[in-house]
Amino acid sequence: MGRTGNYDLENRTLKFAKGVIAFTNTLQRTLPNIEIIKQVVRSSGSVGANYIEANESLSQKDFIVRIKICRKEAKETRYWLNLIQPNVVEAEKRRTELIQEAMELTKIFGSIVERFRPNEN
């Protein structure tokens, strides 16, 4: 079916979600941060979970839909990361790194979607 079959991307999305969780564990538990942390942990984990689902899909159409969800969740994670208020310089640096990774994952999934676009009718 021409899937990516790239376990590196599976590992990369797992590492990303773990990184987001580790980052959120360093944050102050203010009321806004508590709510944002819940959202960012869900969306970051959903990137990799949907990538695994995409690689297990039975049709090319389902594969593309799942990859689009991966892209959407990566964008959403970036949004939530931008809302979090880090309390120390080190946390701000890590947040910036995670935002960059979310942007890169968004581009990667966008590129996969584009590669299959001519086959969509």
Jmol script that loads the backbone (N, CA, C; Angstrom):
load data "model"
ATOM      1  N   MET A   1       0.824  -1.197   0.000  1.00  0.00           N
ATOM      2  CA  MET A   1       0.000   0.000   0.000  1.00  0.00           C
ATOM      3  C   MET A   1       0.865   1.256   0.000  1.00  0.00           C
ATOM      4  N   GLY A   2       2.164   1.102   0.095  1.00  0.00           N
ATOM      5  CA  GLY A   2       3.032   2.261   0.027  1.00  0.00           C
ATOM      6  C   GLY A   2       3.092   3.053   1.328  1.00  0.00           C
ATOM      7  N   ARG A   3       2.846   2.413   2.406  1.00  0.00           N
ATOM      8  CA  ARG A   3       2.905   3.103   3.692  1.00  0.00           C
ATOM      9  C   ARG A   3       4.343   3.429   4.041  1.00  0.00           C
ATOM     10  N   THR A   4       4.500   4.291   5.009  1.00  0.00           N
ATOM     11  CA  THR A   4       5.845   4.694   5.400  1.00  0.00           C
ATOM     12  C   THR A   4       6.603   3.533   6.019  1.00  0.00           C
ATOM     13  N   GLY A   5       5.926   2.726   6.859  1.00  0.00           N
ATOM     14  CA  GLY A   5       6.577   1.593   7.489  1.00  0.00           C
ATOM     15  C   GLY A   5       7.800   2.011   8.291  1.00  0.00           C
ATOM     16  N   ASN A   6       7.853   3.253   8.693  1.00  0.00           N
ATOM     17  CA  ASN A   6       9.034   3.814   9.319  1.00  0.00           C
ATOM     18  C   ASN A   6       8.920   3.738  10.835  1.00  0.00           C
ATOM     19  N   TYR A   7       9.617   2.753  11.405  1.00  0.00           N
ATOM     20  CA  TYR A   7       9.578   2.608  12.853  1.00  0.00           C
ATOM     21  C   TYR A   7      10.289   3.769  13.535  1.00  0.00           C
ATOM     22  N   ASP A   8      11.185   4.444  12.819  1.00  0.00           N
ATOM     23  CA  ASP A   8      11.822   5.623  13.395  1.00  0.00           C
ATOM     24  C   ASP A   8      10.781   6.685  13.722  1.00  0.00           C
ATOM     25  N   LEU A   9       9.785   6.844  12.871  1.00  0.00           N
ATOM     26  CA  LEU A   9       8.730   7.824  13.126  1.00  0.00           C
ATOM     27  C   LEU A   9       7.855   7.365  14.286  1.00  0.00           C
ATOM     28  N   GLU A  10       7.662   6.070  14.408  1.00  0.00           N
ATOM     29  CA  GLU A  10       6.935   5.542  15.558  1.00  0.00           C
ATOM     30  C   GLU A  10       7.689   5.882  16.843  1.00  0.00           C
ATOM     31  N   ASN A  11       8.987   5.653  16.839  1.00  0.00           N
ATOM     32  CA  ASN A  11       9.813   5.965  18.001  1.00  0.00           C
ATOM     33  C   ASN A  11       9.891   7.473  18.251  1.00  0.00           C
ATOM     34  N   ARG A  12       9.954   8.219  17.175  1.00  0.00           N
ATOM     35  CA  ARG A  12      10.043   9.671  17.310  1.00  0.00           C
ATOM     36  C   ARG A  12       8.778  10.244  17.947  1.00  0.00           C
ATOM     37  N   THR A  13       7.619   9.752  17.535  1.00  0.00           N
ATOM     38  CA  THR A  13       6.372  10.246  18.123  1.00  0.00           C
ATOM     39  C   THR A  13       6.240   9.805  19.579  1.00  0.00           C
ATOM     40  N   LEU A  14       6.735   8.612  19.895  1.00  0.00           N
ATOM     41  CA  LEU A  14       6.735   8.151  21.282  1.00  0.00           C
ATOM     42  C   LEU A  14       7.655   9.026  22.133  1.00  0.00           C
ATOM     43  N   LYS A  15       8.829   9.296  21.616  1.00  0.00           N
ATOM     44  CA  LYS A  15       9.789  10.157  22.324  1.00  0.00           C
ATOM     45  C   LYS A  15       9.195  11.557  22.533  1.00  0.00           C
ATOM     46  N   PHE A  16       8.485  12.042  21.535  1.00  0.00           N
ATOM     47  CA  PHE A  16       7.842  13.357  21.628  1.00  0.00           C
ATOM     48  C   PHE A  16       6.821  13.373  22.763  1.00  0.00           C
ATOM     49  N   ALA A  17       5.937  12.377  22.797  1.00  0.00           N
ATOM     50  CA  ALA A  17       4.920  12.315  23.847  1.00  0.00           C
ATOM     51  C   ALA A  17       5.569  12.190  25.227  1.00  0.00           C
ATOM     52  N   LYS A  18       6.594  11.362  25.342  1.00  0.00           N
ATOM     53  CA  LYS A  18       7.300  11.225  26.615  1.00  0.00           C
ATOM     54  C   LYS A  18       7.968  12.544  27.008  1.00  0.00           C
ATOM     55  N   GLY A  19       8.504  13.251  26.025  1.00  0.00           N
ATOM     56  CA  GLY A  19       9.123  14.546  26.287  1.00  0.00           C
ATOM     57  C   GLY A  19       8.117  15.562  26.799  1.00  0.00           C
ATOM     58  N   VAL A  20       6.935  15.559  26.203  1.00  0.00           N
ATOM     59  CA  VAL A  20       5.872  16.468  26.653  1.00  0.00           C
ATOM     60  C   VAL A  20       5.475  16.127  28.090  1.00  0.00           C
ATOM     61  N   ILE A  21       5.335  14.854  28.396  1.00  0.00           N
ATOM     62  CA  ILE A  21       4.970  14.440  29.755  1.00  0.00           C
ATOM     63  C   ILE A  21       6.045  14.866  30.752  1.00  0.00           C
ATOM     64  N   ALA A  22       7.301  14.618  30.414  1.00  0.00           N
ATOM     65  CA  ALA A  22       8.401  15.008  31.306  1.00  0.00           C
ATOM     66  C   ALA A  22       8.407  16.523  31.509  1.00  0.00           C
ATOM     67  N   PHE A  23       8.197  17.263  30.425  1.00  0.00           N
ATOM     68  CA  PHE A  23       8.154  18.718  30.512  1.00  0.00           C
ATOM     69  C   PHE A  23       7.029  19.184  31.427  1.00  0.00           C
ATOM     70  N   THR A  24       5.848  18.615  31.254  1.00  0.00           N
ATOM     71  CA  THR A  24       4.713  19.062  32.066  1.00  0.00           C
ATOM     72  C   THR A  24       4.910  18.739  33.546  1.00  0.00           C
ATOM     73  N   ASN A  25       5.694  17.708  33.837  1.00  0.00           N
ATOM     74  CA  ASN A  25       5.978  17.371  35.231  1.00  0.00           C
ATOM     75  C   ASN A  25       6.850  18.417  35.928  1.00  0.00           C
ATOM     76  N   THR A  26       7.481  19.298  35.141  1.00  0.00           N
ATOM     77  CA  THR A  26       8.336  20.339  35.727  1.00  0.00           C
ATOM     78  C   THR A  26       7.584  21.648  35.957  1.00  0.00           C
ATOM     79  N   LEU A  27       6.340  21.715  35.489  1.00  0.00           N
ATOM     80  CA  LEU A  27       5.613  22.983  35.521  1.00  0.00           C
ATOM     81  C   LEU A  27       4.922  23.226  36.852  1.00  0.00           C
ATOM     82  N   GLN A  28       4.768  24.512  37.149  1.00  0.00           N
ATOM     83  CA  GLN A  28       3.979  24.919  38.300  1.00  0.00           C
ATOM     84  C   GLN A  28       2.533  24.509  38.078  1.00  0.00           C
ATOM     85  N   ARG A  29       1.881  24.085  39.124  1.00  0.00           N
ATOM     86  CA  ARG A  29       0.494  23.634  39.009  1.00  0.00           C
ATOM     87  C   ARG A  29      -0.469  24.792  39.286  1.00  0.00           C
ATOM     88  N   THR A  30      -0.445  25.780  38.378  1.00  0.00           N
ATOM     89  CA  THR A  30      -1.435  26.846  38.448  1.00  0.00           C
ATOM     90  C   THR A  30      -2.716  26.319  37.816  1.00  0.00           C
ATOM     91  N   LEU A  31      -3.830  26.950  38.087  1.00  0.00           N
ATOM     92  CA  LEU A  31      -5.100  26.494  37.522  1.00  0.00           C
ATOM     93  C   LEU A  31      -5.048  26.437  35.990  1.00  0.00           C
ATOM     94  N   PRO A  32      -4.575  27.499  35.314  1.00  0.00           N
ATOM     95  CA  PRO A  32      -4.506  27.395  33.843  1.00  0.00           C
ATOM     96  C   PRO A  32      -3.578  26.270  33.381  1.00  0.00           C
ATOM     97  N   ASN A  33      -2.399  26.156  33.998  1.00  0.00           N
ATOM     98  CA  ASN A  33      -1.467  25.111  33.576  1.00  0.00           C
ATOM     99  C   ASN A  33      -2.047  23.719  33.770  1.00  0.00           C
ATOM    100  N   ILE A  34      -2.782  23.499  34.840  1.00  0.00           N
ATOM    101  CA  ILE A  34      -3.370  22.176  35.084  1.00  0.00           C
ATOM    102  C   ILE A  34      -4.283  21.783  33.931  1.00  0.00           C
ATOM    103  N   GLU A  35      -5.119  22.693  33.494  1.00  0.00           N
ATOM    104  CA  GLU A  35      -6.050  22.399  32.390  1.00  0.00           C
ATOM    105  C   GLU A  35      -5.309  22.226  31.070  1.00  0.00           C
ATOM    106  N   ILE A  36      -4.315  23.068  30.830  1.00  0.00           N
ATOM    107  CA  ILE A  36      -3.554  22.980  29.577  1.00  0.00           C
ATOM    108  C   ILE A  36      -2.724  21.702  29.548  1.00  0.00           C
ATOM    109  N   ILE A  37      -2.156  21.330  30.695  1.00  0.00           N
ATOM    110  CA  ILE A  37      -1.359  20.106  30.773  1.00  0.00           C
ATOM    111  C   ILE A  37      -2.199  18.896  30.360  1.00  0.00           C
ATOM    112  N   LYS A  38      -3.433  18.827  30.828  1.00  0.00           N
ATOM    113  CA  LYS A  38      -4.312  17.707  30.447  1.00  0.00           C
ATOM    114  C   LYS A  38      -4.462  17.643  28.925  1.00  0.00           C
ATOM    115  N   GLN A  39      -4.671  18.786  28.308  1.00  0.00           N
ATOM    116  CA  GLN A  39      -4.880  18.834  26.860  1.00  0.00           C
ATOM    117  C   GLN A  39      -3.606  18.461  26.098  1.00  0.00           C
ATOM    118  N   VAL A  40      -2.471  19.023  26.522  1.00  0.00           N
ATOM    119  CA  VAL A  40      -1.232  18.799  25.777  1.00  0.00           C
ATOM    120  C   VAL A  40      -0.749  17.358  25.914  1.00  0.00           C
ATOM    121  N   VAL A  41      -0.984  16.748  27.054  1.00  0.00           N
ATOM    122  CA  VAL A  41      -0.604  15.337  27.216  1.00  0.00           C
ATOM    123  C   VAL A  41      -1.464  14.465  26.304  1.00  0.00           C
ATOM    124  N   ARG A  42      -2.760  14.744  26.248  1.00  0.00           N
ATOM    125  CA  ARG A  42      -3.651  13.968  25.361  1.00  0.00           C
ATOM    126  C   ARG A  42      -3.255  14.118  23.897  1.00  0.00           C
ATOM    127  N   SER A  43      -3.098  15.356  23.447  1.00  0.00           N
ATOM    128  CA  SER A  43      -2.822  15.569  22.020  1.00  0.00           C
ATOM    129  C   SER A  43      -1.454  15.039  21.618  1.00  0.00           C
ATOM    130  N   SER A  44      -0.444  15.186  22.477  1.00  0.00           N
ATOM    131  CA  SER A  44       0.891  14.688  22.122  1.00  0.00           C
ATOM    132  C   SER A  44       0.902  13.165  22.036  1.00  0.00           C
ATOM    133  N   GLY A  45       0.183  12.494  22.928  1.00  0.00           N
ATOM    134  CA  GLY A  45       0.091  11.039  22.864  1.00  0.00           C
ATOM    135  C   GLY A  45      -0.702  10.560  21.672  1.00  0.00           C
ATOM    136  N   SER A  46      -1.666  11.358  21.265  1.00  0.00           N
ATOM    137  CA  SER A  46      -2.518  10.999  20.140  1.00  0.00           C
ATOM    138  C   SER A  46      -1.760  11.006  18.814  1.00  0.00           C
ATOM    139  N   VAL A  47      -0.701  11.801  18.720  1.00  0.00           N
ATOM    140  CA  VAL A  47       0.097  11.838  17.481  1.00  0.00           C
ATOM    141  C   VAL A  47       0.617  10.438  17.179  1.00  0.00           C
ATOM    142  N   GLY A  48       1.310   9.844  18.136  1.00  0.00           N
ATOM    143  CA  GLY A  48       1.895   8.520  17.929  1.00  0.00           C
ATOM    144  C   GLY A  48       0.865   7.410  17.855  1.00  0.00           C
ATOM    145  N   ALA A  49      -0.174   7.515  18.682  1.00  0.00           N
ATOM    146  CA  ALA A  49      -1.216   6.486  18.664  1.00  0.00           C
ATOM    147  C   ALA A  49      -1.881   6.423  17.295  1.00  0.00           C
ATOM    148  N   ASN A  50      -2.151   7.570  16.711  1.00  0.00           N
ATOM    149  CA  ASN A  50      -2.774   7.577  15.384  1.00  0.00           C
ATOM    150  C   ASN A  50      -1.799   7.153  14.296  1.00  0.00           C
ATOM    151  N   TYR A  51      -0.506   7.393  14.503  1.00  0.00           N
ATOM    152  CA  TYR A  51       0.477   6.921  13.536  1.00  0.00           C
ATOM    153  C   TYR A  51       0.509   5.392  13.524  1.00  0.00           C
ATOM    154  N   ILE A  52       0.456   4.792  14.701  1.00  0.00           N
ATOM    155  CA  ILE A  52       0.401   3.325  14.781  1.00  0.00           C
ATOM    156  C   ILE A  52      -0.867   2.822  14.090  1.00  0.00           C
ATOM    157  N   GLU A  53      -1.986   3.482  14.356  1.00  0.00           N
ATOM    158  CA  GLU A  53      -3.257   3.114  13.702  1.00  0.00           C
ATOM    159  C   GLU A  53      -3.129   3.224  12.178  1.00  0.00           C
ATOM    160  N   ALA A  54      -2.463   4.278  11.717  1.00  0.00           N
ATOM    161  CA  ALA A  54      -2.300   4.468  10.266  1.00  0.00           C
ATOM    162  C   ALA A  54      -1.541   3.295   9.660  1.00  0.00           C
ATOM    163  N   ASN A  55      -0.486   2.860  10.314  1.00  0.00           N
ATOM    164  CA  ASN A  55       0.320   1.759   9.788  1.00  0.00           C
ATOM    165  C   ASN A  55      -0.402   0.421   9.856  1.00  0.00           C
ATOM    166  N   GLU A  56      -1.456   0.352  10.635  1.00  0.00           N
ATOM    167  CA  GLU A  56      -2.256  -0.875  10.732  1.00  0.00           C
ATOM    168  C   GLU A  56      -3.542  -0.785   9.903  1.00  0.00           C
ATOM    169  N   SER A  57      -3.737   0.300   9.198  1.00  0.00           N
ATOM    170  CA  SER A  57      -4.979   0.495   8.454  1.00  0.00           C
ATOM    171  C   SER A  57      -5.111  -0.527   7.322  1.00  0.00           C
ATOM    172  N   LEU A  58      -6.363  -0.776   6.953  1.00  0.00           N
ATOM    173  CA  LEU A  58      -6.646  -1.781   5.939  1.00  0.00           C
ATOM    174  C   LEU A  58      -6.758  -1.196   4.537  1.00  0.00           C
ATOM    175  N   SER A  59      -6.890   0.118   4.447  1.00  0.00           N
ATOM    176  CA  SER A  59      -7.019   0.734   3.129  1.00  0.00           C
ATOM    177  C   SER A  59      -6.163   2.001   3.073  1.00  0.00           C
ATOM    178  N   GLN A  60      -5.859   2.394   1.867  1.00  0.00           N
ATOM    179  CA  GLN A  60      -5.078   3.618   1.681  1.00  0.00           C
ATOM    180  C   GLN A  60      -5.868   4.834   2.179  1.00  0.00           C
ATOM    181  N   LYS A  61      -7.169   4.819   1.950  1.00  0.00           N
ATOM    182  CA  LYS A  61      -8.011   5.932   2.398  1.00  0.00           C
ATOM    183  C   LYS A  61      -7.957   6.076   3.920  1.00  0.00           C
ATOM    184  N   ASP A  62      -8.071   4.963   4.633  1.00  0.00           N
ATOM    185  CA  ASP A  62      -7.995   4.989   6.091  1.00  0.00           C
ATOM    186  C   ASP A  62      -6.613   5.450   6.546  1.00  0.00           C
ATOM    187  N   PHE A  63      -5.575   5.002   5.850  1.00  0.00           N
ATOM    188  CA  PHE A  63      -4.215   5.424   6.156  1.00  0.00           C
ATOM    189  C   PHE A  63      -4.093   6.947   6.077  1.00  0.00           C
ATOM    190  N   ILE A  64      -4.595   7.519   5.000  1.00  0.00           N
ATOM    191  CA  ILE A  64      -4.508   8.966   4.792  1.00  0.00           C
ATOM    192  C   ILE A  64      -5.290   9.708   5.877  1.00  0.00           C
ATOM    193  N   VAL A  65      -6.468   9.216   6.204  1.00  0.00           N
ATOM    194  CA  VAL A  65      -7.275   9.845   7.255  1.00  0.00           C
ATOM    195  C   VAL A  65      -6.503   9.852   8.571  1.00  0.00           C
ATOM    196  N   ARG A  66      -5.886   8.741   8.927  1.00  0.00           N
ATOM    197  CA  ARG A  66      -5.125   8.643  10.186  1.00  0.00           C
ATOM    198  C   ARG A  66      -3.914   9.579  10.179  1.00  0.00           C
ATOM    199  N   ILE A  67      -3.234   9.670   9.046  1.00  0.00           N
ATOM    200  CA  ILE A  67      -2.079  10.566   8.951  1.00  0.00           C
ATOM    201  C   ILE A  67      -2.534  12.017   9.096  1.00  0.00           C
ATOM    202  N   LYS A  68      -3.686  12.338   8.521  1.00  0.00           N
ATOM    203  CA  LYS A  68      -4.234  13.694   8.691  1.00  0.00           C
ATOM    204  C   LYS A  68      -4.548  13.976  10.155  1.00  0.00           C
ATOM    205  N   ILE A  69      -5.019  12.964  10.869  1.00  0.00           N
ATOM    206  CA  ILE A  69      -5.282  13.128  12.303  1.00  0.00           C
ATOM    207  C   ILE A  69      -3.960  13.351  13.043  1.00  0.00           C
ATOM    208  N   CYS A  70      -2.912  12.622  12.665  1.00  0.00           N
ATOM    209  CA  CYS A  70      -1.583  12.837  13.265  1.00  0.00           C
ATOM    210  C   CYS A  70      -1.156  14.290  13.083  1.00  0.00           C
ATOM    211  N   ARG A  71      -1.342  14.788  11.875  1.00  0.00           N
ATOM    212  CA  ARG A  71      -0.960  16.181  11.585  1.00  0.00           C
ATOM    213  C   ARG A  71      -1.782  17.146  12.431  1.00  0.00           C
ATOM    214  N   LYS A  72      -3.071  16.897  12.534  1.00  0.00           N
ATOM    215  CA  LYS A  72      -3.956  17.757  13.328  1.00  0.00           C
ATOM    216  C   LYS A  72      -3.555  17.747  14.800  1.00  0.00           C
ATOM    217  N   GLU A  73      -3.261  16.573  15.336  1.00  0.00           N
ATOM    218  CA  GLU A  73      -2.873  16.464  16.748  1.00  0.00           C
ATOM    219  C   GLU A  73      -1.528  17.125  17.018  1.00  0.00           C
ATOM    220  N   ALA A  74      -0.597  17.052  16.069  1.00  0.00           N
ATOM    221  CA  ALA A  74       0.692  17.729  16.231  1.00  0.00           C
ATOM    222  C   ALA A  74       0.486  19.242  16.261  1.00  0.00           C
ATOM    223  N   LYS A  75      -0.396  19.743  15.387  1.00  0.00           N
ATOM    224  CA  LYS A  75      -0.716  21.179  15.393  1.00  0.00           C
ATOM    225  C   LYS A  75      -1.366  21.582  16.711  1.00  0.00           C
ATOM    226  N   GLU A  76      -2.281  20.753  17.196  1.00  0.00           N
ATOM    227  CA  GLU A  76      -2.963  21.048  18.450  1.00  0.00           C
ATOM    228  C   GLU A  76      -1.976  21.056  19.618  1.00  0.00           C
ATOM    229  N   THR A  77      -1.053  20.110  19.608  1.00  0.00           N
ATOM    230  CA  THR A  77      -0.043  20.065  20.671  1.00  0.00           C
ATOM    231  C   THR A  77       0.775  21.344  20.676  1.00  0.00           C
ATOM    232  N   ARG A  78       1.146  21.814  19.497  1.00  0.00           N
ATOM    233  CA  ARG A  78       1.904  23.074  19.406  1.00  0.00           C
ATOM    234  C   ARG A  78       1.098  24.226  20.003  1.00  0.00           C
ATOM    235  N   TYR A  79      -0.177  24.261  19.727  1.00  0.00           N
ATOM    236  CA  TYR A  79      -1.057  25.297  20.263  1.00  0.00           C
ATOM    237  C   TYR A  79      -1.033  25.285  21.790  1.00  0.00           C
ATOM    238  N   TRP A  80      -1.241  24.096  22.382  1.00  0.00           N
ATOM    239  CA  TRP A  80      -1.268  23.995  23.844  1.00  0.00           C
ATOM    240  C   TRP A  80       0.091  24.337  24.442  1.00  0.00           C
ATOM    241  N   LEU A  81       1.170  23.915  23.789  1.00  0.00           N
ATOM    242  CA  LEU A  81       2.501  24.259  24.287  1.00  0.00           C
ATOM    243  C   LEU A  81       2.713  25.766  24.304  1.00  0.00           C
ATOM    244  N   ASN A  82       2.168  26.450  23.320  1.00  0.00           N
ATOM    245  CA  ASN A  82       2.287  27.908  23.285  1.00  0.00           C
ATOM    246  C   ASN A  82       1.514  28.577  24.405  1.00  0.00           C
ATOM    247  N   LEU A  83       0.484  27.923  24.913  1.00  0.00           N
ATOM    248  CA  LEU A  83      -0.316  28.505  25.996  1.00  0.00           C
ATOM    249  C   LEU A  83       0.273  28.282  27.387  1.00  0.00           C
ATOM    250  N   ILE A  84       1.051  27.232  27.541  1.00  0.00           N
ATOM    251  CA  ILE A  84       1.628  26.910  28.854  1.00  0.00           C
ATOM    252  C   ILE A  84       2.556  28.033  29.300  1.00  0.00           C
ATOM    253  N   GLN A  85       2.517  28.313  30.591  1.00  0.00           N
ATOM    254  CA  GLN A  85       3.375  29.338  31.182  1.00  0.00           C
ATOM    255  C   GLN A  85       4.485  28.682  32.000  1.00  0.00           C
ATOM    256  N   PRO A  86       5.681  28.509  31.404  1.00  0.00           N
ATOM    257  CA  PRO A  86       6.790  27.934  32.168  1.00  0.00           C
ATOM    258  C   PRO A  86       7.239  28.926  33.248  1.00  0.00           C
ATOM    259  N   ASN A  87       7.748  28.414  34.342  1.00  0.00           N
ATOM    260  CA  ASN A  87       8.128  29.271  35.451  1.00  0.00           C
ATOM    261  C   ASN A  87       9.632  29.473  35.572  1.00  0.00           C
ATOM    262  N   VAL A  88      10.420  28.747  34.793  1.00  0.00           N
ATOM    263  CA  VAL A  88      11.873  28.909  34.851  1.00  0.00           C
ATOM    264  C   VAL A  88      12.448  28.908  33.438  1.00  0.00           C
ATOM    265  N   VAL A  89      13.635  29.465  33.305  1.00  0.00           N
ATOM    266  CA  VAL A  89      14.279  29.594  31.992  1.00  0.00           C
ATOM    267  C   VAL A  89      14.484  28.228  31.332  1.00  0.00           C
ATOM    268  N   GLU A  90      14.878  27.231  32.116  1.00  0.00           N
ATOM    269  CA  GLU A  90      15.114  25.894  31.553  1.00  0.00           C
ATOM    270  C   GLU A  90      13.838  25.319  30.945  1.00  0.00           C
ATOM    271  N   ALA A  91      12.718  25.556  31.621  1.00  0.00           N
ATOM    272  CA  ALA A  91      11.440  25.061  31.104  1.00  0.00           C
ATOM    273  C   ALA A  91      11.071  25.784  29.811  1.00  0.00           C
ATOM    274  N   GLU A  92      11.368  27.055  29.721  1.00  0.00           N
ATOM    275  CA  GLU A  92      11.080  27.806  28.487  1.00  0.00           C
ATOM    276  C   GLU A  92      11.898  27.249  27.326  1.00  0.00           C
ATOM    277  N   LYS A  93      13.136  26.919  27.584  1.00  0.00           N
ATOM    278  CA  LYS A  93      14.001  26.338  26.543  1.00  0.00           C
ATOM    279  C   LYS A  93      13.416  25.002  26.073  1.00  0.00           C
ATOM    280  N   ARG A  94      13.012  24.174  27.010  1.00  0.00           N
ATOM    281  CA  ARG A  94      12.449  22.858  26.659  1.00  0.00           C
ATOM    282  C   ARG A  94      11.138  23.020  25.912  1.00  0.00           C
ATOM    283  N   ARG A  95      10.324  23.977  26.334  1.00  0.00           N
ATOM    284  CA  ARG A  95       9.056  24.238  25.641  1.00  0.00           C
ATOM    285  C   ARG A  95       9.324  24.620  24.186  1.00  0.00           C
ATOM    286  N   THR A  96      10.304  25.466  23.969  1.00  0.00           N
ATOM    287  CA  THR A  96      10.661  25.883  22.606  1.00  0.00           C
ATOM    288  C   THR A  96      11.087  24.682  21.763  1.00  0.00           C
ATOM    289  N   GLU A  97      11.865  23.779  22.353  1.00  0.00           N
ATOM    290  CA  GLU A  97      12.292  22.566  21.639  1.00  0.00           C
ATOM    291  C   GLU A  97      11.088  21.693  21.270  1.00  0.00           C
ATOM    292  N   LEU A  98      10.160  21.550  22.196  1.00  0.00           N
ATOM    293  CA  LEU A  98       8.966  20.735  21.935  1.00  0.00           C
ATOM    294  C   LEU A  98       8.075  21.376  20.876  1.00  0.00           C
ATOM    295  N   ILE A  99       7.956  22.685  20.901  1.00  0.00           N
ATOM    296  CA  ILE A  99       7.186  23.386  19.864  1.00  0.00           C
ATOM    297  C   ILE A  99       7.821  23.141  18.501  1.00  0.00           C
ATOM    298  N   GLN A 100       9.148  23.193  18.442  1.00  0.00           N
ATOM    299  CA  GLN A 100       9.860  22.938  17.187  1.00  0.00           C
ATOM    300  C   GLN A 100       9.603  21.515  16.697  1.00  0.00           C
ATOM    301  N   GLU A 101       9.644  20.553  17.604  1.00  0.00           N
ATOM    302  CA  GLU A 101       9.395  19.162  17.222  1.00  0.00           C
ATOM    303  C   GLU A 101       7.958  18.988  16.741  1.00  0.00           C
ATOM    304  N   ALA A 102       7.012  19.637  17.387  1.00  0.00           N
ATOM    305  CA  ALA A 102       5.617  19.571  16.939  1.00  0.00           C
ATOM    306  C   ALA A 102       5.485  20.127  15.524  1.00  0.00           C
ATOM    307  N   MET A 103       6.200  21.221  15.239  1.00  0.00           N
ATOM    308  CA  MET A 103       6.157  21.803  13.883  1.00  0.00           C
ATOM    309  C   MET A 103       6.774  20.849  12.875  1.00  0.00           C
ATOM    310  N   GLU A 104       7.884  20.211  13.234  1.00  0.00           N
ATOM    311  CA  GLU A 104       8.524  19.260  12.322  1.00  0.00           C
ATOM    312  C   GLU A 104       7.627  18.050  12.059  1.00  0.00           C
ATOM    313  N   LEU A 105       6.989  17.537  13.097  1.00  0.00           N
ATOM    314  CA  LEU A 105       6.071  16.413  12.911  1.00  0.00           C
ATOM    315  C   LEU A 105       4.894  16.817  12.027  1.00  0.00           C
ATOM    316  N   THR A 106       4.393  18.025  12.219  1.00  0.00           N
ATOM    317  CA  THR A 106       3.299  18.526  11.368  1.00  0.00           C
ATOM    318  C   THR A 106       3.731  18.517   9.905  1.00  0.00           C
ATOM    319  N   LYS A 107       4.937  18.980   9.642  1.00  0.00           N
ATOM    320  CA  LYS A 107       5.451  19.013   8.263  1.00  0.00           C
ATOM    321  C   LYS A 107       5.639  17.603   7.705  1.00  0.00           C
ATOM    322  N   ILE A 108       6.154  16.705   8.520  1.00  0.00           N
ATOM    323  CA  ILE A 108       6.361  15.320   8.071  1.00  0.00           C
ATOM    324  C   ILE A 108       5.028  14.682   7.687  1.00  0.00           C
ATOM    325  N   PHE A 109       4.023  14.818   8.557  1.00  0.00           N
ATOM    326  CA  PHE A 109       2.724  14.217   8.253  1.00  0.00           C
ATOM    327  C   PHE A 109       2.073  14.913   7.057  1.00  0.00           C
ATOM    328  N   GLY A 110       2.267  16.205   6.938  1.00  0.00           N
ATOM    329  CA  GLY A 110       1.762  16.932   5.770  1.00  0.00           C
ATOM    330  C   GLY A 110       2.398  16.416   4.484  1.00  0.00           C
ATOM    331  N   SER A 111       3.683  16.127   4.552  1.00  0.00           N
ATOM    332  CA  SER A 111       4.407  15.602   3.392  1.00  0.00           C
ATOM    333  C   SER A 111       3.891  14.215   3.007  1.00  0.00           C
ATOM    334  N   ILE A 112       3.592  13.392   4.007  1.00  0.00           N
ATOM    335  CA  ILE A 112       3.035  12.057   3.723  1.00  0.00           C
ATOM    336  C   ILE A 112       1.682  12.192   3.039  1.00  0.00           C
ATOM    337  N   VAL A 113       0.845  13.088   3.534  1.00  0.00           N
ATOM    338  CA  VAL A 113      -0.473  13.318   2.925  1.00  0.00           C
ATOM    339  C   VAL A 113      -0.297  13.766   1.475  1.00  0.00           C
ATOM    340  N   GLU A 114       0.612  14.683   1.240  1.00  0.00           N
ATOM    341  CA  GLU A 114       0.852  15.187  -0.125  1.00  0.00           C
ATOM    342  C   GLU A 114       1.312  14.078  -1.060  1.00  0.00           C
ATOM    343  N   ARG A 115       2.125  13.177  -0.540  1.00  0.00           N
ATOM    344  CA  ARG A 115       2.634  12.077  -1.367  1.00  0.00           C
ATOM    345  C   ARG A 115       1.498  11.188  -1.867  1.00  0.00           C
ATOM    346  N   PHE A 116       0.434  11.078  -1.087  1.00  0.00           N
ATOM    347  CA  PHE A 116      -0.694  10.226  -1.473  1.00  0.00           C
ATOM    348  C   PHE A 116      -1.800  10.991  -2.158  1.00  0.00           C
ATOM    349  N   ARG A 117      -1.747  12.303  -2.161  1.00  0.00           N
ATOM    350  CA  ARG A 117      -2.826  13.127  -2.719  1.00  0.00           C
ATOM    351  C   ARG A 117      -3.183  12.775  -4.165  1.00  0.00           C
ATOM    352  N   PRO A 118      -2.222  12.550  -5.057  1.00  0.00           N
ATOM    353  CA  PRO A 118      -2.604  12.217  -6.433  1.00  0.00           C
ATOM    354  C   PRO A 118      -3.451  10.953  -6.539  1.00  0.00           C
ATOM    355  N   ASN A 119      -3.344  10.063  -5.565  1.00  0.00           N
ATOM    356  CA  ASN A 119      -4.106   8.817  -5.582  1.00  0.00           C
ATOM    357  C   ASN A 119      -5.526   8.998  -5.067  1.00  0.00           C
ATOM    358  N   GLU A 120      -5.827  10.163  -4.458  1.00  0.00           N
ATOM    359  CA  GLU A 120      -7.166  10.416  -3.936  1.00  0.00           C
ATOM    360  C   GLU A 120      -8.070  10.861  -5.080  1.00  0.00           C
ATOM    361  N   ASN A 121      -9.188  10.224  -5.210  1.00  0.00           N
ATOM    362  CA  ASN A 121     -10.167  10.616  -6.235  1.00  0.00           C
ATOM    363  C   ASN A 121     -11.546  10.582  -5.667  1.00  0.00           C
TER     364      ASN A 121
END
end "model"
wireframe off; spacefill off
backbone 0.3
color backbone group
